Amino acid sequence: MNRYVVIMAGGKGERFWPVSRLSRPKHLLPIVGDKPMLRQTVDRLEGLVPAEHVIIVTNKEQEAAIREICPDLPAENIVSEPVGRDTAPAVGLAALLVKKRDPEAIFAMLPADHVIHDVEGFQKVMDSGFELAEAGEVLITIGIAPTHPATGYGYIHKGEMKGSSSQTPAYKVQKFVEKPDTETAQQYLDSGEYYWNAGMFIWSVHSIYKSIEQFNPGLFASLNEIESLTHSGTSLENALADIYPTLEKISIDYSVMEKADNVETIESNFDWDDVGEWPAIERHSDKDEAGNLLSGLGLVSNCSNNIIYNDGERVTAIYGVDELIVVHTADATLICPKSKAQEIKKLVKQLGADARFESFL
């Protein structure tokens, strides 16, 4: 009963614009499946931890929508960062929230927007991670066995086997590596020594606090200051408003994981997709004989390998074009080559720099 899960649900989902917006980004939408992706993530935890042990860290813009999507979670378990400061402060805040409930707890950090169909396999791997974190002072990261030479993911280089839980072996992490080019990714795949980095972690409150103290003392001091303020009667919301904007914006990988020598990885044996850009939905949707994916009211003619996503009431029709992404909403339309899908984020930044388009973000 001292196991918790904290879900990070503050992302913007910019690569899924114009469907994904700041107030309702990808994880609050049914991009894959018939439920919002955050709801699918919460449902996946049923039987693993009780609902009162599920905490969501988000932001003010998304808080109301998350409460609507997750009415079964206690109100105090949905906490908003006053400003985004990347994953290291989010992990620190998560540790603070779990520590308040149980200083001896073990907790997992999970993204809100991954697609995992094999719930039983997912829970077995999580159980293994919890067991390892309960047995020793380790930082556990879940490695995804790569199926192709992906260039859109970071990788984990596994080392010697360190031990195992009742179900899964654990390996020392030699290093984390950035997104590779195609040739390097193929080398990683061929070696059998690399996993995709899914950004899923399991550790004890004690272990992650100790690591933050060692490798990011500024964040550690700020967490103590937030805790001290709340103990003296300041609300958590006000304490965060005072301290959080001063925190360094840095990822947990750079801040802690790449520096610590007690990081271990366990291999997933479940299906996984982070659905990071529009072409990813092709892996989870039916296509016609010419490879076109059509969602919503639309028509394709003399076309191949297109993605048409229409959540409006007007028809979207294309003729004589190939390899395009066409997304139509009530107030915006995107047309982009599939090969440029990762660059949609750049387009959103351009929109944000122009006052005319502020309401479309």
Stockholm file with secondary structure:
# STOCKHOLM 1.0

chainA/1-361         MNRYVVIMAGGKGERFWPVSRLSRPKHLLPIVGDKPMLRQTVDRLEGLVPAEHVIIVTNKEQEAAIREICPDLPAENIVSEPVGRDTAPAVGLAALLVKKRDPEAIFAMLPADHVIHDVEGFQKVMDSGFELAEAGEVLITIGIAPTHPATGYGYIHKGEMKGSSSQTPAYKVQKFVEKPDTETAQQYLDSGEYYWNAGMFIWSVHSIYKSIEQFNPGLFASLNEIESLTHSGTSLENALADIYPTLEKISIDYSVMEKADNVETIESNFDWDDVGEWPAIERHSDKDEAGNLLSGLGLVSNCSNNIIYNDGERVTAIYGVDELIVVHTADATLICPKSKAQEIKKLVKQLGADARFESFL
#=GR chainA/1-361 SS CCEEEEEECCCCCGGGTTTSCSSSCGGGSCSSSSSCHHHHHHHTTTTTSCGGGEEEEEEHHHHHHHHHHCTTSCGGGEEEESSCCCHHHHHHHHHHHHHHHCTTCEEEEEESCCBCCCHHHHHHHHHHHHHHHHHSSCEEEEEECCSSCCSSSCEEEEEEEEEECSSCEEEEEEEEECCCCHHHHHHHHHHTCEEEEEEEEEEEHHHHHHHHHHHCHHHHHHHHHHHHHHHTTCCHHHHHHHHGGGSCCCCHIIIIITTCSCEEEEECCSCCBCCCSGGGGGGGSCCCTTSCEEESSEEEESCBSCEEEECSSSCEEEESCBSEEEEECSSCEEEEEGGGGGGHHHHHHHHHTSGGGGGGC
#=GC SS_cons         CCEEEEEECCCCCGGGTTTSCSSSCGGGSCSSSSSCHHHHHHHTTTTTSCGGGEEEEEEHHHHHHHHHHCTTSCGGGEEEESSCCCHHHHHHHHHHHHHHHCTTCEEEEEESCCBCCCHHHHHHHHHHHHHHHHHSSCEEEEEECCSSCCSSSCEEEEEEEEEECSSCEEEEEEEEECCCCHHHHHHHHHHTCEEEEEEEEEEEHHHHHHHHHHHCHHHHHHHHHHHHHHHTTCCHHHHHHHHGGGSCCCCHIIIIITTCSCEEEEECCSCCBCCCSGGGGGGGSCCCTTSCEEESSEEEESCBSCEEEECSSSCEEEESCBSEEEEECSSCEEEEEGGGGGGHHHHHHHHHTSGGGGGGC
//
